[in-house]
Amino acid sequence: MSYATTDLSDAHPGCAIVEPMFGDFGGRIDFHGPAHTLKIHEDNSLVRAALEQPGEGKVLVVDGGGSMRCALLGDQLAELAVKNGWAGVVVYGCIRDSAAIEEMDIGVKALATHPRKSEKRGAGIENKTVHFGGVTIHPGDMVYCDADGILVSPQPL
């Protein structure tokens, strides 16, 4: 079965499609899996905590509020994601170390890059519904990503 977002959109026109604002930064452009959600603000402590756990093919969806003031994912955390079996990471915010991440076997979508690291306060909410790009994403929703965009469905397609 094809997981191209264009084909899925054609076959399932009611699926939610995130507004086109994300760039591709990982070595894998096509990725999909169940969403594991985080809502954070300029603090990536929960990103590290999540990526230290077995990913089991999940997609970490990070609602960073669209902040452009610091990065929420860098090469060390991306390496954890690869090591622990995450399919990818979607960051509604910025990443850093993009050249290194581009060489890794992980899907990464983000708004932009930023050289500044985030704070480490342990603040945020895990596995709650997030909303950005005109789409609401619930924990466990299926997230399909490729060069054409991000599609979200409550069940596997």
VENNORBEL-V938676 format. One record per pair of residues at least 24 apart in sequence whose C-alpha atoms are under 7 Angstrom apart, sorted by the first residue. I is the first residue (numbers start at 1). J is the second residue. D is the distance in Angstrom with one decimal. If there is no record, write none. Layout:
I_J_D + I_J_D
This chain:
4_146_6.7 + 5_144_6.6 + 5_145_6.8 + 5_146_6.6 + 5_148_6.6 + 5_149_6.7 + 5_151_6.3 + 15_151_6.8 + 15_152_6.2 + 15_153_5.6 + 16_135_6.2 + 16_151_5.8 + 16_152_5.2 + 16_153_6.5 + 17_135_6.8 + 17_150_5.9 + 17_151_4.5 + 17_152_6.2 + 18_133_5.0 + 18_134_6.1 + 18_135_5.7 + 18_150_5.5 + 18_151_6.3 + 19_133_4.7 + 19_134_6.3 + 20_149_6.4 + 21_111_6.3 + 22_109_5.8 + 22_110_5.1 + 22_111_4.8 + 23_109_5.5 + 23_110_5.6 + 23_111_6.0 + 23_112_7.0 + 24_108_6.0 + 24_109_4.8 + 24_110_6.9 + 25_98_6.2 + 25_101_6.6 + 25_102_5.5 + 25_108_5.2 + 25_109_5.9 + 26_101_5.3 + 26_102_4.4 + 26_103_7.0 + 26_104_6.3 + 26_106_5.5 + 26_107_4.7 + 26_108_4.5 + 27_101_6.8 + 27_102_4.5 + 27_103_5.1 + 27_104_4.9 + 27_105_5.1 + 27_106_5.7 + 27_107_6.3 + 28_105_5.6 + 28_106_5.2 + 28_107_4.6 + 29_107_5.6 + 29_146_5.3 + 29_147_6.2 + 30_107_6.8 + 30_145_5.5 + 30_146_4.2 + 31_87_6.0 + 31_88_6.4 + 31_107_6.0 + 31_144_6.2 + 31_145_5.3 + 31_146_6.5 + 32_59_6.6 + 32_87_6.4 + 32_143_5.4 + 32_144_4.3 + 32_145_5.9 + 33_57_5.8 + 33_58_4.6 + 33_59_5.4 + 33_87_6.6 + 33_142_5.5 + 33_143_5.6 + 33_144_6.8 + 34_58_4.9 + 34_59_5.9 + 34_140_4.8 + 34_141_5.4 + 34_142_4.5 + 34_143_6.1 + 35_59_5.0 + 35_60_5.9 + 35_61_6.1 + 35_139_5.3 + 35_140_4.8 + 35_141_5.4 + 35_142_6.0 + 35_143_6.2 + 36_60_4.9 + 36_61_5.9 + 36_127_6.0 + 36_139_5.3 + 36_140_6.4 + 37_61_4.8 + 37_62_6.0 + 37_126_5.9 + 37_127_4.7 + 37_128_6.2 + 37_139_5.7 + 38_62_4.9 + 38_63_6.0 + 38_125_5.7 + 38_126_4.6 + 38_127_6.0 + 38_128_7.0 + 39_63_4.7 + 39_64_6.2 + 39_124_5.6 + 39_125_5.1 + 39_126_6.5 + 39_130_6.7 + 40_64_5.1 + 40_123_6.8 + 40_124_4.5 + 40_125_6.6 + 41_65_6.4 + 42_70_6.4 + 42_72_6.9 + 42_118_5.3 + 42_119_6.1 + 43_72_6.9 + 43_118_5.1 + 43_119_4.6 + 43_120_5.4 + 43_121_6.4 + 43_123_6.6 + 44_72_5.2 + 44_118_6.1 + 44_119_6.8 + 44_120_6.4 + 45_120_5.4 + 45_121_6.8 + 45_122_5.0 + 46_122_6.4 + 46_124_6.9 + 48_77_6.2 + 51_77_6.9 + 51_80_5.9 + 51_81_5.2 + 52_80_6.2 + 52_84_6.8 + 53_84_6.6 + 54_84_4.9 + 54_85_6.2 + 55_84_5.6 + 55_85_4.8 + 55_86_4.2 + 56_85_5.4 + 56_86_6.1 + 57_85_5.8 + 57_86_4.9 + 57_87_4.7 + 58_86_5.3 + 58_87_5.5 + 59_86_6.3 + 59_87_5.5 + 59_88_4.8 + 59_89_5.4 + 59_143_7.0 + 60_88_6.4 + 60_89_4.7 + 60_90_6.2 + 61_89_5.9 + 61_90_4.8 + 61_91_6.2 + 62_90_6.0 + 62_91_4.8 + 62_92_6.0 + 63_91_6.4 + 63_92_5.0 + 63_130_6.5 + 64_91_6.8 + 64_92_5.2 + 64_93_5.2 + 65_92_6.3 + 65_93_6.7 + 66_92_5.1 + 66_93_4.4 + 67_93_5.2 + 68_93_6.2 + 68_94_6.2 + 70_94_6.4 + 70_114_5.7 + 70_115_7.0 + 70_116_4.9 + 70_117_5.6 + 70_118_5.4 + 71_95_4.4 + 71_96_5.7 + 71_113_6.9 + 71_114_5.5 + 71_115_6.8 + 71_116_6.0 + 71_117_5.3 + 71_118_5.8 + 72_118_6.1 + 75_100_6.1 + 75_101_5.6 + 82_106_6.0
